[in-house]
Amino acid sequence: MSSKNLHIQWVPSWPHQPTYVQSFAQAIERELRNFADPGKAHILFSAHSIPERYVREGDPYLEQTKKTVELVMDRLGRRNRYELSFQSKIGPVKWLEPFTSDIIAELGKQGVHDVLVVPISFVSEHIETLYELDILFRKIAQDAGVQNFRRVPALNSDPTFIRALAEIVERSLNKSG
C-alpha cells in the first residue's frame, strides 16, 4: 500500500468524554469498596506532571485534567475529600505541583489513614503506576502513617474504557464524512 492511499484522521483529545469519565468513576467505586468506611477515604488523583512552561504557552493539559477530575467526582456522587497531584517530574525545570509524593506524606502527617490513589492521566499499567505509585509512594504512605493505601488500577482493557475509545473513534469518523 502506498502512502498516497493512506487516510489519516486526527482524533482530538477527549478528557470530558462521558463514557471515559464513567470508566474512571466505576473503577474508583470498585476500589472504594475495599475500605472499611469508603466515605472517609481520601481520593488522590495523580497525573503525570509536565513543565509549567507548557501550560504558560497554552497547553490545555492542566485544565483538561482538572475538569476530568471534577467530572469523575460529580459522576461518583460522593463527598470524599479529594485533590489533584502530579508525579514523574524529571530534569531541572519547574514542573506542575503539588507532587503526589508530598501530598501522600502530608496526608499521613494530618492523620489520614485511608488513601485511594487514582492514576488519572495513565490509561495503562507501566513503570509510573507499577513502580512509582505501587512501590515508592506506598512506602512514603507507610512511613507517614497511612494505614490503608490503595490504588485504582489503570483502565487498561476495562470494558467501559474500551467502549469510550470506540465512541471517540466513531464520533471522529462520522465527522470526517
Buried (B, 14 or more C-beta within 10 A) or exposed (E): EEEEEEEEEEEEEBBEBEBBBBBBBBBBBEBBEEBEEBEEBBBBBBBBBBBBEBBEEEBEBBEBBBBBBBBBBEBBEBEBEBBBBBBBBEEEEEBBEEBBBEBBBEBBEEEBBBBBBBBBBBBEBEEBBEEBBBEBBBEBBEEBBBEBBBBBBBBEEBEBBBBBBEBBEEBBEEEEE
